[in-house]
Amino acid sequence: MAKDLRLYETIFRELFKPLCLFAMKYTGDWEESRNLVHEVFISVWEKFDTLPPGTQHRSYLFTAVRNRSLNYLRDKKKMVSLEEVHGEAFSETNTTAETAELEQLIEAAIQSLPEKCREVFEMNRMEGLKYSEIADKLGISIKTVEAQMSKALHVLREHLREFLTILLFIFQG
């Protein structure tokens, strides 16, 4: 099966900048974010024709960029020399594991959202689009966007309720 260059190019043009902005939230470095997004697009191109039909390219790419960014941060941490590490940094090991667990819980909660609800949520929270921009892009009313976001936040609160209770307990002490 030949690769669909036109579809790939459309996806690239539409998502490159939002993906770079998304990666910036992790890396804090524009050039590194661009490099990470380029790497993801190269990787996707290499397996583009083997992706299952109906693949949600937007979600797939945002997840890939998030994972690549987290890997970058992990690898960057490994390069820090021991002289630069302060004594309190060793206590962060548990926090890092807990953060990874929380990220997995959040990702699972997001993936459990209905498709349209998830799409609206990701456009707002991951791409930084305003409700009016989402409404224009999807051809729906702002009220519908508001309703989908409300539903998404409700579902996420339900999925993460147990973890939120633990956080409140920890930070009250």
SVG drawing of the C-alpha trace seen along z (x, -y; Angstrom):
<svg xmlns="http://www.w3.org/2000/svg" viewBox="-25 -32 56 34">
<polyline fill="none" stroke="black" stroke-width="0.4" points="0.0,0.0 1.4,-3.4 1.8,-6.1 -0.8,-8.8 1.5,-11.8 -1.3,-14.3 -2.9,-13.2 0.4,-13.2 1.2,-16.7 -2.2,-18.0 -1.6,-16.5 1.9,-17.9 0.8,-21.4 -2.2,-21.4 -0.5,-19.9 3.2,-20.9 2.9,-24.2 0.4,-23.0 2.6,-20.0 5.6,-22.2 3.7,-24.4 2.6,-21.2 6.2,-19.9 7.3,-23.3 5.2,-22.7 7.4,-19.8 10.8,-21.0 10.7,-24.8 13.0,-24.9 11.5,-25.9 14.3,-24.4 14.3,-21.1 10.5,-21.0 10.8,-21.5 13.4,-18.7 11.2,-16.3 8.2,-17.0 10.3,-16.5 11.5,-13.2 7.9,-12.1 6.8,-13.0 9.7,-11.1 8.8,-8.1 5.1,-8.4 6.1,-8.7 8.2,-5.5 5.1,-3.5 2.3,-5.7 1.1,-3.0 0.9,-0.4 -1.3,-2.5 -4.7,-0.9 -7.5,-2.5 -9.4,-5.0 -6.4,-6.0 -7.0,-9.2 -3.9,-11.0 -4.3,-14.0 -4.5,-11.9 -1.8,-9.6 0.6,-12.4 -0.1,-14.3 0.5,-11.1 3.7,-10.4 5.0,-13.9 4.2,-13.7 6.0,-10.4 9.0,-11.7 9.1,-14.8 9.0,-12.8 11.8,-10.5 13.8,-13.6 13.4,-14.9 14.3,-11.5 17.4,-11.3 18.4,-14.9 18.1,-14.1 20.5,-11.2 23.1,-13.6 23.3,-15.7 26.5,-15.1 26.5,-13.9 28.3,-17.1 25.2,-19.1 22.8,-16.9 21.8,-18.3 21.0,-16.0 17.3,-16.6 17.1,-15.5 17.4,-11.9 14.1,-12.1 12.5,-13.0 12.7,-9.4 9.3,-8.5 7.8,-11.7 8.9,-10.8 7.4,-7.3 4.2,-8.9 4.2,-11.4 4.5,-8.7 1.7,-6.8 -0.5,-9.9 0.3,-10.6 -0.8,-7.0 -4.0,-7.5 -4.7,-10.8 -4.0,-9.4 -6.3,-6.4 -9.0,-8.8 -8.7,-10.9 -8.8,-7.8 -12.0,-6.7 -13.8,-9.9 -16.2,-9.6 -14.5,-10.5 -16.0,-14.0 -15.6,-14.9 -11.9,-13.8 -11.3,-15.7 -12.7,-18.9 -10.8,-18.4 -7.5,-17.8 -7.9,-20.8 -8.5,-23.0 -6.1,-21.6 -3.3,-20.2 -3.4,-22.6 -4.5,-25.6 -7.4,-26.5 -10.2,-28.7 -13.7,-27.5 -14.6,-29.8 -11.7,-28.4 -12.7,-24.8 -16.3,-25.6 -15.1,-27.1 -12.8,-24.2 -15.3,-21.5 -18.3,-23.4 -20.3,-23.2 -21.6,-25.9 -19.7,-27.3 -22.4,-25.9 -21.7,-22.4 -18.0,-23.0 -18.8,-24.1 -21.0,-21.1 -18.3,-18.7 -15.7,-20.3 -18.0,-20.1 -18.6,-16.4 -14.9,-15.7 -13.9,-17.4 -16.7,-15.6 -15.5,-12.2 -11.9,-13.0 -12.8,-14.1 -14.6,-10.8 -11.7,-8.7 -9.2,-10.6 -11.2,-11.2 -9.3,-8.6 -6.0,-10.2 -7.2,-13.7 -8.3,-12.7 -4.7,-11.4 -3.2,-14.7 -5.5,-16.8 -4.5,-14.7 -0.8,-15.1 -0.9,-18.9 -3.0,-19.6 -0.3,-18.2"/>
</svg>
